[in-house]
Amino acid sequence: GVGAMTWSPLACGIISGKYGNGVPESSRAALKCYQWLKEKIISEEGRKQQVKLKDLSPIAERLGCTLPQLAV
């Protein structure tokens, strides 16, 4: 048999799209203990990831699924 254990398949919520316009105050990344995640999201690399996600959105739409569904 084969087993698989995935960890953070949506990249701590980044792939969910909720950070596309910055870090909402109600999100996990806004908490002090997740400062590392906030820094990752607002970094240059994080902004590049958001652009890539926006590019993938039409593909998900065409397939009739959400961006997180496409990712998984």
HUPE-V531353 format. One record per pair of residues at least 4 apart in sequence whose ideal C-beta (glycine too) atoms are under 8 Angstrom apart, sorted by the first residue. I is the first residue (numbers start at 1). GAP is how many residues later the second one is. If there is no record, write none. Layout:
[[I & GAP] [I & GAP]]
This chain:
[[8 & 4] [9 & 6] [9 & 62] [9 & 63] [10 & 4] [10 & 5] [10 & 6] [10 & 58] [10 & 61] [10 & 62] [11 & 4] [11 & 38] [12 & 16] [12 & 17] [12 & 25] [12 & 28] [13 & 5] [13 & 6] [13 & 14] [13 & 15] [13 & 16] [14 & 5] [14 & 26] [14 & 27] [14 & 32] [14 & 35] [14 & 36] [14 & 39] [15 & 38] [15 & 52] [15 & 53] [15 & 56] [16 & 51] [16 & 52] [17 & 36] [17 & 40] [17 & 50] [17 & 51] [18 & 6] [18 & 9] [19 & 4] [19 & 5] [19 & 8] [19 & 10] [19 & 22] [19 & 27] [19 & 31] [20 & 30] [20 & 33] [20 & 34] [22 & 19] [22 & 20] [23 & 4] [23 & 6] [23 & 7] [23 & 15] [23 & 18] [23 & 19] [24 & 6] [25 & 5] [26 & 4] [28 & 6] [28 & 9] [29 & 5] [29 & 8] [29 & 9] [29 & 12] [30 & 4] [30 & 8] [34 & 4] [35 & 4] [36 & 4] [37 & 4] [38 & 4] [39 & 4] [40 & 5] [40 & 6] [41 & 5] [42 & 4] [42 & 5] [43 & 4] [44 & 4] [45 & 4] [46 & 4] [47 & 4] [48 & 4] [49 & 4] [50 & 4] [51 & 4] [52 & 4] [53 & 4] [53 & 14] [56 & 4] [56 & 11] [56 & 14] [57 & 4] [57 & 10] [58 & 4] [59 & 4] [59 & 11] [60 & 5] [60 & 6] [60 & 7] [60 & 9] [60 & 10] [63 & 7] [65 & 4] [65 & 5] [66 & 4] [67 & 4] [68 & 4]]
